[in-house]
Each structure stands twice: as C-alpha cells, then as structure tokens.
Amino acid sequence: MNTGMMIRTALSTEHDVIGELRVRSYLGQGLLDAGPSYAETLRELGWDAPDEVMAAVDGDTVLGTVVYVPWGPRCEVARGPREAEIRAFAVAPEAQRRGVGSTLVKAVIERAERDGLDRLVLSTQQIMSGARRLYEAHGFTRLPERDWSPVPGVDLLVYSRNLRDRAI
C-alpha cells in the first residue's frame, strides 16, 4: 500500500496524463487488440458531468483512475436511477499490486453509497482475471444476463455489487 496515496476527483489538468495511463494499462494487458479504436474513447471517458473521474495520487503522480458514472445516457449496463457504473478502471503498470486498485474500488463504492444507490455495475473482459478477482474481493458478483459485446471479438462480462441489504 502507498502510505502517501489518496483518492480524489481528478483535476482537469490531469486529463492527458489519465488518458495515457488508461491506454498504457489496457495496451499492456492486450485489452485493445480486438478494438484498438477504443484507445481514443479511453482517453476521453468521464470528463463530462455528471460523471466523475476519480484519481489515486501520490503527491503529483497519478497511480490509477476510475470513472463513476451515475445513471444517464452514457450508461452501458446500468438500468435505472438506483444504479451507477464503474468505467475505465486502470492502474499504472508500475503501481500494480501495491493496493492502488483496491483503494480505488473502495472509494467508488463509498461514492455510490453516499449517493444512496442500490447497485454498482461494471463491465470487464474474461482476460482481466486480476481485475475480476479484485472486484469479487469487494463483493461484486456476476450479472450474466447483462453481458454484452460492443464490437465483434470483445465480449464483456457484467458484475454488480448490491449496496443495500435488501434484495433488488
């Protein structure tokens, strides 16, 4: 764990740094092979309200990022105003396995709970075994009825985390 690390809303001046971190992280895992045009989308995701780009930082260094997407027209797998999505989750390759991802996931869960939501949802790929283990460790479970494919060759698995005790 990084003792100097904190999670905060990303600054607009970090737009390019965060975009490149996302692309570097996804490229390093082979996640853009089937859809290389997604790199441009990754660079731009989350910078329009009401989405919130969250950043894990240590001093001036951005270590990781995630986008919190409240229900709205940019949602891909959320199904109503009681849900939000996690998108563009990425940790810099040099910061992986140091607790950055876990801290980001906890922060986005807390953000959704503060908003009083019932469920947080996300899409991931089968190949992303480390990310899937991380999500599962934080209470996310498969929601296979929402699995989808944005482009041929990219099959996305949907996970959800209930934020309230009651069933939804």
Kinemage of the C-alpha trace (Angstrom):
@kinemage 1
@onewidth
@group {chain A} dominant
@subgroup {mainchain}
@vectorlist {calphas} color= white
{ca met a 1} P 0.000 0.000 0.000
{ca asn a 2} L 1.171 3.506 -0.745
{ca thr a 3} L 1.121 5.422 2.525
{ca gly a 4} L 1.043 8.795 0.740
{ca met a 5} L -1.729 7.757 -1.634
{ca met a 6} L -5.091 9.491 -1.651
{ca ile a 7} L -8.206 9.252 -3.799
{ca arg a 8} L -9.750 12.458 -5.099
{ca thr a 9} L -11.652 13.861 -8.039
{ca ala a 10} L -9.229 14.198 -10.935
{ca leu a 11} L -8.151 17.682 -11.920
{ca ser a 12} L -8.859 18.913 -15.435
{ca thr a 13} L -5.103 19.468 -15.806
{ca glu a 14} L -4.666 15.682 -15.382
{ca his a 15} L -6.841 14.858 -18.397
{ca asp a 16} L -3.956 13.880 -20.702
{ca val a 17} L -1.972 12.054 -18.011
{ca ile a 18} L -5.020 9.989 -17.021
{ca gly a 19} L -5.919 9.264 -20.645
{ca glu a 20} L -2.424 7.976 -21.356
{ca leu a 21} L -2.357 5.952 -18.103
{ca arg a 22} L -5.582 4.221 -19.153
{ca val a 23} L -4.304 3.442 -22.644
{ca arg a 24} L -0.935 2.207 -21.340
{ca ser a 25} L -2.648 -0.037 -18.798
{ca tyr a 26} L -5.094 -1.513 -21.330
{ca leu a 27} L -2.398 -1.971 -24.011
{ca gly a 28} L -0.120 -3.701 -21.513
{ca gln a 29} L -2.821 -6.290 -20.858
{ca gly a 30} L -3.674 -6.815 -24.540
{ca leu a 31} L -7.131 -5.353 -23.986
{ca leu a 32} L -7.126 -3.158 -27.079
{ca asp a 33} L -6.116 -5.881 -29.548
{ca ala a 34} L -9.678 -6.567 -30.777
{ca gly a 35} L -10.761 -2.929 -30.678
{ca pro a 36} L -7.793 -0.535 -30.993
{ca ser a 37} L -10.110 2.420 -31.681
{ca tyr a 38} L -11.259 2.163 -28.033
{ca ala a 39} L -7.991 3.891 -27.047
{ca glu a 40} L -9.445 7.282 -28.007
{ca thr a 41} L -12.614 6.567 -26.025
{ca leu a 42} L -10.462 5.624 -23.011
{ca arg a 43} L -8.642 8.943 -23.187
{ca glu a 44} L -11.907 10.903 -23.057
{ca leu a 45} L -14.195 8.895 -20.749
{ca gly a 46} L -15.713 10.610 -17.761
{ca trp a 47} L -14.756 14.231 -18.227
{ca asp a 48} L -18.351 15.408 -18.747
{ca ala a 49} L -20.666 15.995 -15.777
{ca pro a 50} L -22.274 14.211 -14.021
{ca asp a 51} L -19.566 11.550 -14.471
{ca glu a 52} L -16.673 11.785 -12.034
{ca val a 53} L -13.112 10.802 -12.876
{ca met a 54} L -11.508 9.651 -9.644
{ca ala a 55} L -7.732 9.520 -9.318
{ca ala a 56} L -5.410 7.674 -6.968
{ca val a 57} L -2.469 10.009 -6.472
{ca asp a 58} L 0.749 10.044 -4.514
{ca gly a 59} L 1.945 13.624 -4.483
{ca asp a 60} L 1.803 14.786 -8.091
{ca thr a 61} L 1.880 11.263 -9.517
{ca val a 62} L -1.340 9.682 -10.780
{ca leu a 63} L -1.224 5.974 -9.921
{ca gly a 64} L -4.669 4.895 -11.068
{ca thr a 65} L -8.122 6.022 -12.054
{ca val a 66} L -11.746 5.002 -12.294
{ca val a 67} L -14.830 6.741 -13.655
{ca tyr a 68} L -18.012 6.865 -11.589
{ca val a 69} L -20.970 7.135 -13.984
{ca pro a 70} L -24.352 7.917 -12.395
{ca trp a 71} L -27.420 6.679 -14.267
{ca gly a 72} L -27.833 8.587 -17.524
{ca pro a 73} L -27.420 8.451 -21.295
{ca arg a 74} L -23.751 7.381 -21.162
{ca cys a 75} L -24.511 4.249 -19.131
{ca glu a 76} L -23.944 0.939 -20.861
{ca val a 77} L -25.133 -1.610 -18.289
{ca ala a 78} L -26.881 0.375 -15.532
{ca arg a 79} L -30.647 0.006 -15.752
{ca gly a 80} L -32.090 2.931 -13.855
{ca pro a 81} L -31.581 5.809 -11.432
{ca arg a 82} L -30.837 3.464 -8.489
{ca glu a 83} L -27.683 2.196 -10.252
{ca ala a 84} L -24.330 3.650 -11.316
{ca glu a 85} L -21.463 2.257 -13.364
{ca ile a 86} L -17.739 1.921 -12.944
{ca arg a 87} L -15.838 2.545 -16.181
{ca ala a 88} L -12.261 2.999 -17.376
{ca phe a 89} L -10.716 1.395 -14.285
{ca ala a 90} L -6.940 1.432 -14.710
{ca val a 91} L -3.808 1.290 -12.584
{ca ala a 92} L -0.442 2.340 -13.965
{ca pro a 93} L 1.610 -0.793 -14.690
{ca glu a 94} L 4.354 0.365 -12.316
{ca ala a 95} L 1.812 0.841 -9.491
{ca gln a 96} L 0.045 -2.513 -9.809
{ca arg a 97} L -0.023 -4.949 -6.875
{ca arg a 98} L 0.502 -2.107 -4.397
{ca gly a 99} L -3.085 -1.640 -3.195
{ca val a 100} L -3.996 1.120 -5.640
{ca gly a 101} L -6.780 -0.850 -7.339
{ca ser a 102} L -8.320 -1.966 -4.070
{ca thr a 103} L -8.306 1.589 -2.722
{ca leu a 104} L -9.951 2.889 -5.901
{ca val a 105} L -12.671 0.216 -5.777
{ca lys a 106} L -13.416 1.039 -2.115
{ca ala a 107} L -13.613 4.749 -2.950
{ca val a 108} L -16.053 4.302 -5.828
{ca ile a 109} L -18.245 2.001 -3.685
{ca glu a 110} L -18.295 4.671 -0.962
{ca arg a 111} L -19.191 7.306 -3.566
{ca ala a 112} L -22.178 5.262 -4.751
{ca glu a 113} L -23.273 4.627 -1.159
{ca arg a 114} L -23.145 8.382 -0.425
{ca asp a 115} L -25.459 8.864 -3.407
{ca gly a 116} L -27.872 6.388 -1.779
{ca leu a 117} L -27.782 3.961 -4.696
{ca asp a 118} L -28.842 0.316 -4.624
{ca arg a 119} L -26.306 -1.157 -7.035
{ca leu a 120} L -22.982 -0.509 -8.724
{ca val a 121} L -22.318 -2.299 -12.043
{ca leu a 122} L -19.339 -2.710 -14.337
{ca ser a 123} L -18.192 -4.496 -17.480
{ca thr a 124} L -14.947 -6.434 -17.718
{ca gln a 125} L -13.317 -8.953 -20.025
{ca gln a 126} L -12.632 -12.625 -19.346
{ca ile a 127} L -8.907 -11.995 -19.826
{ca met a 128} L -8.915 -9.453 -16.965
{ca ser a 129} L -8.530 -12.119 -14.279
{ca gly a 130} L -6.755 -9.823 -11.819
{ca ala a 131} L -9.467 -7.187 -12.084
{ca arg a 132} L -12.203 -9.806 -11.729
{ca arg a 133} L -10.548 -11.171 -8.552
{ca leu a 134} L -10.314 -7.620 -7.202
{ca tyr a 135} L -13.991 -6.929 -7.901
{ca glu a 136} L -15.037 -10.245 -6.343
{ca ala a 137} L -12.947 -9.491 -3.239
{ca his a 138} L -15.020 -6.319 -2.844
{ca gly a 139} L -18.379 -8.066 -3.087
{ca phe a 140} L -19.080 -7.877 -6.818
{ca thr a 141} L -20.824 -10.885 -8.330
{ca arg a 142} L -21.612 -11.881 -11.902
{ca leu a 143} L -24.720 -10.500 -13.542
{ca pro a 144} L -24.610 -12.661 -16.702
{ca glu a 145} L -27.993 -11.561 -18.029
{ca arg a 146} L -26.395 -8.164 -18.775
{ca asp a 147} L -23.270 -9.488 -20.566
{ca trp a 148} L -22.775 -7.744 -23.892
{ca ser a 149} L -20.454 -7.192 -26.846
{ca pro a 150} L -19.713 -3.616 -28.011
{ca val a 151} L -17.765 -4.819 -31.076
{ca pro a 152} L -17.149 -8.248 -32.608
{ca gly a 153} L -14.453 -10.092 -30.655
{ca val a 154} L -14.954 -8.119 -27.439
{ca asp a 155} L -17.249 -9.992 -25.070
{ca leu a 156} L -17.887 -8.150 -21.821
{ca leu a 157} L -18.904 -9.766 -18.552
{ca val a 158} L -21.064 -7.713 -16.202
{ca tyr a 159} L -20.545 -7.664 -12.460
{ca ser a 160} L -22.643 -5.938 -9.825
{ca arg a 161} L -22.399 -5.050 -6.171
{ca asn a 162} L -25.509 -4.537 -4.120
{ca leu a 163} L -25.114 -1.511 -1.879
{ca arg a 164} L -28.113 -2.154 0.336
{ca asp a 165} L -29.104 -5.150 2.417
{ca arg a 166} L -32.425 -5.581 0.701
{ca ala a 167} L -32.665 -7.557 -2.495
{ca ile a 168} L -33.197 -5.569 -5.675
